[in-house]
Amino acid sequence: MDNRHDILQLLRQVAAGSATPEQALAQLKRAPFEDLGYAKVDLHRGVRQGAAEVIYGAGKTPEQIAGIAAAMGERGCRNILITRVGQETADLAARTIPLDYYPVPGLAVAFPGKRESLGHIVVATGGTSDMPVAEEAALTAELLGNRVTRLYDVGVAGLHRLLANLEPLINARCVVAVAGMEGALASVVGGLVDCPVIAVPTSVGYGASFGGLSALLAMLNSCASGCSVVNIDNGFGAGYLASMINQMEGLPE
């Protein structure tokens, strides 16, 4: 049992009499994690949180990445997200598992499969240089089953570019605002929309930006209500949180 849908289906079978309680128990007793020695793969992450475990690729060998993904794939997991992975590592892992690679964010998807496209999330960037982080957020959200609109290079240095794209912004259930330098984009977006805004500071900028710290502090001090902040360059965290917000029950279509 790897996700909530599988467990609900099993319980419905028991309720309908097409499966016995003993059969259901046997399936539920399957180990909630698999110990590979170098990793303990959390196979019940989807049951607890609604999405499968994500593999952080940095620091892992191609063999380790492939082994973790293979263990998940054997249990029926699809669209397994692998973040912060280079082209060479992805190519080597792809020799043993099915894998799609996206070079701009350095992100891979093992056992790619069909996915839904629910609701509406906007991912906006202050500049083109913020795209790698923004693409990590956008692809994460898409792979978790969300419809994503990208608005790139709409920073405050040319505010008319953002104002020309108000329609997708005001129709979004959540906006991810990705910016470096002074990080002002999140505050501007927060003042235009009635949905949650997730601010992502990037390490883009000159010396006084301190590797994204200036943008982080600016976003934390935003006067726009409903604006939250994730860590520097954490596109994955923003995309995951945006997905949770977008798929909350009770929101209008």
Salt bridges, closest charged atoms under 4 A:
ASP2 OD1 - ARG75 NE 3.41
ASP35 OD2 - LYS40 NZ 3.89
ASP42 OD2 - ARG45 NE 2.79
ASP42 OD2 - ARG48 NH2 2.59
GLU53 OE2 - ARG45 NH2 3.38
GLU135 OE2 - ARG150 NE 2.56
GLU136 OE2 - ARG84 NE 2.78
GLU142 OE2 - ARG150 NH1 2.92
ASP153 OD1 - ARG161 NH1 3.26
GLU253 OE1 - ARG173 NH2 3.89
